[in-house]
Amino acid sequence: MTLMKSLFIALLFYFFCGKIIAQQNLPKPADAYNISWSSFSHDSQESLPIGNGDIGLNVWTESNGDVLFYIGKTDAWSEAVNTQLVKVGKIRLSMINNTFTSATDFTQSLVVSRSEVVIKGGGSTVRVWVDANAPIIKIETQTNVAANWKITLEPWRTEVVNKVSADVVIPQEKSNITWYHRIDNPRLPSHHLTFGATIKGNGFERTDGNSLQSTKAQKQQTVVIYPYTLVAEKAEDWLSGVASLSKKYDGEDWIKAKNAHNKWWDDFWNRSYIHLTGDSVAKKVGEGYQLNRYLTACSGRGNYPMKFNGTIFNMDNPNNTKKEKSGAVVADSMNADIRAWGGQYWFQNTRPLYWPLLAAGDYDMMLPLFKMYQAMLPKNKEQVQEFYHHNGAYFQETAPFWGGISKLTKEEKGSYTKHYYLPILELSSMMLDYYHHTRDENFVQQQLLPVANAGITFYDEHFGRDANGKLLLDSVNAIEMFWKVTNPTPDIAALRWILPQLLALPNHLVAKEDVARWKRLFSELPEIPLGEKKGQKVILPYTGEQTAQARNTENPELYTIHPFRLFGIGKPDLELALATYKARAIKRTKCWHQDPIDEAYLGLTAEAQKDVTANLTNKEPRMKFPAFWEKGHDYAPDADNGGNGQHALQLMLLQAEGKTIRLLPAWPKEWEADFKLHAPMNTSVQGHVKNGKISNLVVTPANRAADVIITE
């Protein structure tokens, strides 16, 4: 090979390698939402969130330079009051002769594009991340001069309190720290559930108590933590399992793992987005949308669904107060294991987290919800047979993750969550939308139909018929608002919405006897209750005289708009729906209130803009991260608030049903955005909107472009 040819090949190699490196270092759109603080944090309320969908960390740096984090996990259930989702543990990372405290360039930052917290100052860097593809927390340190580090477990469940057992820390390990919490209560379905973790570090040994310290000062050091949950007959089974887990990943190629981690996050951010620009308010709304979707990615791929009251990012609240019966306000400090509204799942509060996942294309994050409720079916079916001697099942509005129902009679006193059967129907509707988007026929047969048929069978067999042969829903709650009324609108709307979709499923997916049942029941459904308010025809919350006492702050009649989309833009009787909306008794937004969603579906642009802004800028005052939402009726960070805000913004931009894709149905002309959202039939829609006009529109697959309607 000639010298000139060798030089040419070398230059060519240098050019392409340099181009690849430059491309890797290019800023990513998600980096526009990075968070960086130049001050230390007082406590966990000023923490930054990272996670891999199952394991989540609240990371913060205290004024002494120590880096701390809580470990949350979607299946870290304790035995507290039936069930409570708690922290796995609290970790402290300390640098001997800490340089952060004296640094003038100190920062603690969240890199959103790859879910990583980076702490820098005085020539030292700490990186903390949770592997997107493995159950591993990774800590990397780098210093200009060789340094020693110490990592410490700080347990607080050290004794039995209110029948909650203490954590067990294994004392004899020399190079690891292993701890676990174990439920030992045969009366609980969570009996023997065990969770905990192991901490390991190359060149680290155990020193005082629950600490590992590096044996040699070095410029680069790594520590790994392996959180692990198992229903274990014996504690030794859990210990064996966590040891196998750590052995599996010991010595892994960190560069390869980090590249795969970064690729997962790149794919996530490229899957869907709304980059909103315009005035300062629009930018804050856009930030709220993107950061809420980020939090979902950090907590939405675990063994159990996301919790509305804090997800896995709840934290200490030392200044919490409560009001006594006397009216006195007293201190009621809450640690990171405690959350208002407990550890049970409230379907009404869980659903806002999941509806926006459809347009975002985050279908994988919906599966834990479907999986949990489907797993409840066998027990709930047995109890329906035992209590009522017929088939079918329903889900209680409030239930632990293992399900179960209570025996109800028409004679007993009403309550917020008794005589409330609707969740199984709304879940069926969400599952139908999942199918419409993904066209996953295995999902239809294995998950959708078992749930939907159980719910429809319950309604069919549990309730009688009126004199005209129509289904008579007697003594049923209209959600939590009106107790034990007749023919509540949400339930009728749900059946009228679901049954035609089931009947439209491909013949090879459904049984003939199911089709016959669905057709018969649909023919027996009562009409949506109608009436008048101030001389205007409107939809009513239930049938008959409207004398039931209002118990909550909800509008059951508007369930005909969302989640059961009988009315809306491009559908019959839009004026009826608009009149009903304007006559609603409860006018509120934020938290779980669905006003912004209804407004988007009805094309009320100015109202939707105002209310979605309220949701997506509604930071909890005592917390520092901008998408830790204010508690509202729930507990901070309130996932309902972010879920409803995310859903409403999507609907302002895109509404899709059947083959129709409707763009800009409630979009304010002063908001500019780049967007990519998803629609039924495995369709994605991306483009740019400015001054109410769409440009750069790309619909995939291309033949779906003919189904797009742009609202002028």
N, C-alpha and C positions, 0 to 999 in steps of 0.2 A: 504494500500500500504506500503510495507516495505521501510525502510530508504535507502537501497542499490538501490532498484528500482527507488525511487524518485530521488536519486542522478544521476542514469544513465539517466533518462529522462531529468533532468536539464542539464546534460552535453551534451546530444544529441541536445537539444534545443539550447544551447549556441554555439555548433559547427556549426549547420546549419545557425543560425542567423548571426554568425560571418562570415561564408562563404559568405552569401548574401551581407552583408555590405562590405566585402572585394572586392567582384565582382563589387559592385556599385562604389567603389573608384578606380578601375583599370583605368589606362589611356586609352583613346580611340584613335584609329588611327587618327581621325580628330584633336586631340589635338596637333599633330605634327606641325600643321599650326597656332597655337595660336600666337598672337602678344602681346608683352609686352614692354612697354617703361618706363624707369626709370626717364624720364624728363617730365616737364610740356609742354603743347602745347601753341604755340603763338596764334593760332586762329583756325577756323573751318577747315582750310586746313590741319591741323594735327589732324584730328578726326578719330575715329574708328566707323565702320558701324555695326548696328544691325537692325533686322527687322523680321516681321512675314509674309512677302509676300505682304502685303498691306500698312503697316505702317513701316516706316524706320527712324532710328535716326542716326545722326552724333553726336557722343559723344566725348567731349574732356575736359581736366582739365587745367585751366589757372594757372598762377604762383601765384595767390592769394589763390589758393586752391579750388576755386569754380568749380563745375562740370556743364558744359553747354551741351545742345544738341538742334539741330534743329529737328523738327518733319516734316517728309515728308509723303505724302499719295498719292496713285495712282489716286485718284479722286478729289484732291484739285485744281480744275480749277478756275482761275480768268478770268476776262473779258479782260485782256490785249491783244491787237492785235488779236482779234477773240478768242483766247484761249491761256492760258499759265499755265503750271503746276507749282504751287508755293508751298512754305512751309506753313504748318498749323500754326507754331509758333516757338518761341525760348524760352527755359526754362533755368533758372539758379538755381542751388541748392547750398546753402551756409551753412556751419557749423559755428555756433557762436563759437569764440575762436578756429579757424580752426587748426587742428593738421597736415594737409598735408604739409603746408608750411615749417614747421620745421623738418619734418620727414627725417631721413637718409635712410629709407627703402621704399620710395615712389615708387609706380608703378601704371600705368594705362594699363590694359590688356584687350584683346579680347579673350574670350573663344569660339573658333569656334564651338566646338562640341555641344554647346547649345545656341549660339548667345546671349552672355551676356558680358557686359562690367563690369569689376571689378576694382575699384580704392581702393588702400590700402596705409596706411602709418601712423606711429605714433599710432598704436593701433586702428585705425578707418578704416572701410570698407564701401564702397558704391557699391551696385549692381544695374545695370540698365538692364532691359530686356523687350522685347515686347512679350506678350503671343502668342505662335504659334497658339492657338486655339480660341482666343478671341481678340476683338479690344481694348486691354488694354496695356498701358505702366506702368510698375511696377518698383518702386524705393524702395530699402531696405537699411537701414543704421544700422550699428552696431558699437558701440564704447566701449572701455574698461571702461570708466567712463561716467556717464549720460551727455548727450549733447542736445543742442537745434539746430534745423535746420530751415532754411527758404527757401521756394521755390517761385520763382518769374517768372511771365510772362513778357517778354520784347518785346512788340509789336513795329513794325517799320512802318507798314501801318497805320499811324495815321491821314492821310488826303488824300483827293482825289488827285491823281496824274495821268495825262494822261488818264482820265476817269475811272481809277481803284479806286474803292471805298475804304474807310478806314475800318479797322476791328472795330467791336463793342465789347467792354468789358462790361459785366453786372456789374453795380456798387454796387447794393444793397445786394449782397450775403455776408454772414458773415463767412461761413465755406467752401466755394468753390470759385474758380475763373473760370468763363465761358466766352468764347469769340467766335466770329464767323466772317466769311467773307461771304458776300452775293452778288450774281450777280443780279442786277436789270436793265435788258436791254432787252425789249421785242423783239428786232431785232435779238437776239442771241438764238440759240437752247438751250444754257445753262442757259437761263433765270430762275431765282429763285434757281439755284444751291447754296447751302449753306454748308459751312464746318467750323469746329472749334473744340473746345474741352472743357472739364471740368476737373479741377484739384481738387482732394480731398485728405485729409489725416486724419487718426484717431488722434484726439488730436491736430489738426491744426486749427488756426483761422486767419481770414484776419487781416492784420496789416496796413502797409502803402501802399496805392495805389493797385498794382497788386501782392501783396505778401501774402502768407500764412506762419505762423510761429507756431512751436510747442509751446503749452501752458505750457508744463512741460518737464524738461530735463529727457531724458530716454536713456537707452543703446541701445534699438532697436526701430526703427520707420519705418513706411511705408507710401508711397505716391502713389496714382494711378492717371493716366491721361486717359481720355476716348476721343479719337479723333472720330469725327462723321461727315458724309456727308449725305445730304438729299436734294432732289429737293422739296422745301417747298413753298407752296402758300404764307405763311406768316412766318415771323421770329419766331413767337410764336410756329409754328409747329415744327421747328427745335429744339427750346428750350425744348419743351415737349419730343421730341424724344431722345435728349441727356440725359435728366433727367431719362427717362425710361431705357436707356442703363446703366447708372451708378447704378440705383436702382437694376437692374437685377443682377449685379455682386457684389454689396455691401455685405460684410460679407461672401464672398466665402471662401472655404477652400483653402488657399494658397499652402499648401503642396501638396494637390491633384492636384491643377492646375499646380504647378511646375513639378510634376512628369509626368503629361500628356504633358506638354511643352517639357520636356526632351525626352520623348518617341517619339514625333513627329520628333525631330532632330535626335534621334538615327535611326529611320526608314529611314529618308532622307539620312543619311551618309551610311547606310547599303545597300540602294537601288542601289548605283552606286559609283564607284571610280576609279581613276588611281593614285596609290601611286608610284611615279617615283623616282628611286634612281640611283646612279652612281656617276659621278663627280659633282662638285658644280653647273655647268650649268644645268645638269639634275634635280637636286634638286630644283633649282629656277623655272624651267619650271613646275615641279610637283606642287610646291607651287602655281604658277600662275593659274594652271588648277583648283586646289581644291578651291582656294579663289574666283575665278571667278564663279564657281558653287555655292559657298556660297552666293555671292552677288545676284545671280539669285533667290535663295531661299528666300532671304530677301525682294525681290521686285517683284516677279513674280506671286503672287497669288491674285492680287487685282482686282478691278472693271474694270481697263483698262490695256492695255499692257504696258510693260516696255518701257521707253523712251531711245533711243540710246544716247542722249546727256545729260548724267548725271543720268539717271533713277530717283530715289527719293533721291539720295545722292549728288546732286549738292550742291555747297556751295559758300561762299563769295570768290570773287577774287578781292581784293582791288588794286592789282598792274596790272590789265589788261590794255592793250593799244590797240589802233586802228590806222590804217593808213589812213590819210586824202587823198583826191584827189590830193592835192598838193605834196604828198609824205611824209609829216611830220608825225611822230609818236607821238601821244598824249595820255594822260591818259584817261582811260575809265573804271572806277571802276564798278564792277558788284556785286550786292548783291545776296543772295541765292535764290531770286525769278526769277533771270534772267539767261537765258542760250542761247548760240549761236544756231542758226537754229530754235529758237522758240519752241512753244508748239504743233505745228502740227505734225502729224505722217508722216514720209517719209518712204515709204515701203522699198525702197532699203536699207535704213539704219536700219530699224527695223528687217528685216529678219535674219541678222547674229546672233541676240540674241536667235532666236527660233529654227534654224536647229539643234544645238547640244543637244536640250532637248530630242530628240528622242532616241539617243544612251544612254543618261543618265537615261532614264526611267522617266524623270520628266514631264510626260504627263499632269498632272494637271496644270502645269504652261503654257501650250500652249493654254488652253481654253480661257483666257481673250483675246488673239489675235483673235481667231476664232469668239468669241462672238461679239467683236467690229465691225469687218468687216461684219459679217452677219447682224448686226443691221443697217448698212449703205444701205443694198440692196434695201429696199422699196423706199427710197428717190432717190437713183441713178437710179433705174428702171423708176420711174416717169419722171426723167429728160431726160433719153434716149428717152423715148416716146415723150416728149415735143420737144426736140431738133432735133431728127432724125427720128421720126415716125416709129420706129421699136422696137422690143423686146430686152431683155437682159440688161446687166449692166456691168460696169467696175469700178475699183477703181482708183482714181487719185493717182499718185505717191506721191503727197503731199496733205494732207487733215486734217481738224480737226476731232475730234473723232466722230462727227455726220455725216461725209461724205459729199457728194455733188460733182458735176462735173461741168465743164465749157463747153459751146458750142464751138465747134471747126469747122473750115472750112479748106479745102485744100489750100485756097488762103492766109490765114494769115501767118504771120511770125512765124518761128519755135522758140522753146525755150527748156530749159532743161527738163521741166516736162509736156509740152503739147504734144499731139499726142503720148502719152506714156500710153499704155493700159495693159501692161504686168502684173502688180501686182495681178490681179484676177486669172491669170493662175498659177503664182508661189504659191499663197496661196492655190489653188486647189491641186497642187502637194504636198505641205506640208501636207494638210489634208488627201490626199491619203496615205501618209506614216504613218500618225497617225493611220488611219484605219488598215493598214497592220500590225502595231505593236500591236494595242489593240484588233482588231477584234470586235470593238464596232459597231454593225449593226444599233443601234439607231442613232449613230453619223452620219452614212452614210446618212440616210434618212432625218434627221432633220437639219444637218449642211453642210455636204460635198456636197450633190447633189444640194441643192438650190444655193450654191456659184458656183460650177463648171458649172452647167447648165446655169446660168446667164452669165458667162463669155463666154462659148462656143457659146451660142445663139447670144451674141453681135458680136463676130468675124464672125459668119456665116451670119448674116443679115446686118452688117454694111459695109462689104467690098464686092466688086464685084468679078467677075471671069475673067481670061484672055482668050485669043483666044482658049486655049486648055481646058477650063472649070476648070482650077485650081484656087484656092483662090488667090486673088491678094491684098496683103496688101500694099496699096499705101499711101504715105505720113505718114509713121509711124516711130517713133523714134526707133533706135537701142539703147535701154536704153538711157542714157543721152549723149552718145558718139557721135552718128551721128543723125542729125535731119531730119525728113521727108524724109526717104529713102523708097525704095521698097523692100518688102519681107525681113524684118530684121530677122536675124538668131535666136535671142532669142525667138521671138514669134512663128516662125515655129517649133523650137525645143520643145517649151512648148506644142504645140498642138500634135506633134508627140509623145511626152512622156506621155501626160495625157490621150488621147483618148483610146489607147489600154488598159490602166489600168481600165478605166471606163467600157469598153466592157468586161473586165474579172470579173467584180463584179457579185456576185451570182444573178441569175435570179429573185429571189423573192424580191430583193431590188430595182430593176429598172423597169421603165415603158417601154413597147415595143416601144412607139413612140420616147422615148429618145434614145434607142438603135439604132433605124433606123436612127435618125439624126446623131448620133456619127459615124456610119458606113459610111454614105454618106459623111460627112465632111472629114473623114480620107482619103477617096478615092480621095478627091479634093485637098488635101494638096500639095503644091509645095515641091520640094526636098530641102534639106539643101544646101545653096549656096556654091559652091566650086570654087577654082581658083588656081593660082600659085603665089608663092613668091620666087624669086631667083631660079626658076626652080623646086621648090618643091611643090607638091600638098598639098593644105591647105584648111581649112574651112574659108569662108569669113564672114565678119560682116553683109552683106546684098547682094542682087542680083544686078548685073550690074556693070558698071564702078565704080571703087573705088575712086570716086572724092569728096565725101562729106567731109566737114571740120570736123576735130576732135575737139570736144568741151570739153572733159573731160579726165580722166585718167583711162579708163576702156577698157576691151576687150570683146565686145559682142559675138564674135565667140566662146569664151570659155564657154558660157552658155550651150553649148552642152555637157559639162563635169559636170558642176555644175551651176545651180541647176537641170538642165534637163539632166539626166545621160544617154545620148545616147551612149557615148564613155567612155571607162575606162578599167581597168584590167579585163580580161576574156570576153571582148566583141569584136565584129568585128571592124576592121579598127583602132586598137590601134595605129598603126604607123602614121596614118593620124592625129589622135588627138595629138600625141607627136610632130609631125612636126608643127602642128598649134600652140601648146603651145610654142615651141622654137622660132617660128617666130613672136610671139606676139609683138605688138608695145609698150605696157606699161608693165614694169617689176618693180613691187612694192609690198611691203607687209605692214603689220600693218594696223590699222584702218579698213576700209571696203574692202580693196583689198583682192581678194580671191586666190592669188597665192598659199599659203600653202595648201588650200583645193584642188585646181586643181592638185598640185604636188602629194598629197596623193592618189588621184583617179588614177593618171597615174603611180604610183609606183616609183616616183622619190624620193628615200629615202633621199639622202644627201641634196637635195634642200628643201624638206619638213622639215627636221630636223633643218636646218638653219633658215627657215622662221618662223616655229612655235616657235622657241626659241626667235626670235625677237618679236613676238606678246606677248608671255606669260612672258616676262621680261621687258615689255615696260611701266614702271611706269611713271606717270606724275611727273616731277621734283619738282613742287611746293607743292605736296601732300606727305604725309608721309606713308599712308597705301599702302602696296606693290601692291595691285590689283586695285588701282584707276589709270586707264590707261591713258596714254598720249593722248592729245586731237586729234592729227592727223589732219584730215580735219573737225573734229566735235567740241566737247566740252568735257572737262574733268569733271568727269571720263568717258571715252569713252567706252561705252558698246560694240560697234562694234568690237573694237580691241580684247577684251576678248572673245566675242562670236566666232569670226573667229579662234582665237587661240585654244579655247576649241574644236571646231568642227574638226579642222585639226588634233589635237593630237588623237582624237577618231578614225579618218579615217586612220591614220598611223597604228593603232593597230587592228581595226576591220572595215570591210565593209560588209554590209548585204543587200541583195536585193532578193526578192522572197524567195525561200527556201535556197539559198546559203549564208553561213556565212564564210567570208574570213578573216583569222587571219594573222597578221604581213605583210600586203601588202606593207607597206613602213616603216618598223620599223628598226631603227639603232641597230646593234648588241651590241653596248656599253651601251645601255640604258636597265636598269633592272626595272621591274614593277610588282606590284600586281594590278590586275584590275578586275572590274566587269562592264560589259556594256550590253546593251539591243539590241535586234534584232527583226525583224518581227515575228508574230505568238506567241506573248506573251512569248518570249524566252529571257533568260538571259545567259550570258557567263562569266565565271570567271576563273582566273588562275594566273599563275606566268610566266613571260618571263625573261629569262636570256641568254645572248650569242646567241640571236636569236632562242632560243628553248622554247617551251611551256611545262610547267609542272603543275600538280595539276589542270588540266582542268576539270571544272564542267559545263555541259550544262543542263539547265532546261527549258522545260521538257527533259528527258534523250533521247527520241527518235529523238531529233533534233541534237544529236551529229553526226549522220550519214551525216548531211548536212554541216559539218565543213570542210573547206579546209585551211590547214596551209601552208603559203608561206615559202619555205626554203631559 
